[in-house]
């Protein structure tokens, strides 16, 4: 089959790889129909994720058609269309039984960092991802969601990660009716968090970014007020001014370790890699949120230490909620929001590329060329 492969920082290409096969009775093999490129894939692409090995196929947001099913699979059969959560979850372990599918201990037993994740280095199990013509899906009776006949693959593609991650980011904020929510980052997850904040009762949503097209998208798609970091070097005093001097009730960090805006953090975290990337977005969130407020973190950070002002957070009495999205838990609920038009994942897709053009797709997405917000690969198109 043809598949994207990692060859080192900033280097990916499409080449031939052996087709996946059934390795366990609970597996299925999917013929991939859509595979999105995620902002988290750029962390791999840039060399920030430990143990990302040459030859790995990226891609944890994909839909497909069941090509072959293992003998123990009961809920799927060849020909079924499915959307697959990025977490690989067994459904029965200590964590899965509590709805914490992103912490499954069976799919990534080598460490306790996270569950297994498709195409996301050997720190999350070493599974190949879906930016390929075919992919193996373990625990097939647990994760995959059948795509309803009346919906297209692209209607539900972002239910595999972006929409649940954004929604969980808003939900972890414990938003009360009428509260002000600030979202740092207007990428797809930040936009989904902003739109979800309205669903959960926010009275005001403010989005922070420095990319013109994304700011306009936040205004149009998520109904947010915006702060342009090209005009405001530090968004904290602006957010204070907009909220009677107190700060937003909830701040959501939807950026993570590659945030820009601090020369020191960029040098230490992104260039010298002495810390796990730059945490300037999280730092701004901590300083901006009102005393007693909540900071929700869905932006990806590596496990080593970051330059985070934890003393400020302690003295302000902040609540922190964070974590990889427990996608399976949210899929049924968010499917209804998609049907009702409250969460329009398809509307976030701006660019589509055949799989053979994946290296170019990564370049366009990484550089945000041509207003690229979300790029999708078509392995068989």
QUISUL-V303560 format. One record per helix or strand. SS is the DSSP state (2 for helix, 1 for strand). FROM is the first residue (numbers start at 1). LEN is the number of residues. Records with the same first field share a line. If there is no record, write none. Layout:
SS = FROM-LEN + FROM-LEN
This chain:
1 = 2-7 + 11-6 + 28-10 + 61-9 + 81-4 + 87-2 + 116-3 + 127-1 + 132-1 + 134-4 + 145-2 + 180-5 + 204-6 + 225-4 + 250-4 + 258-1 + 278-1 + 294-4 + 319-4 + 351-4 + 375-4
2 = 39-7 + 96-3 + 101-3 + 122-3 + 153-8 + 162-11 + 188-12 + 212-10 + 235-8 + 263-9 + 280-9 + 310-7 + 327-14 + 346-3 + 355-13 + 369-3
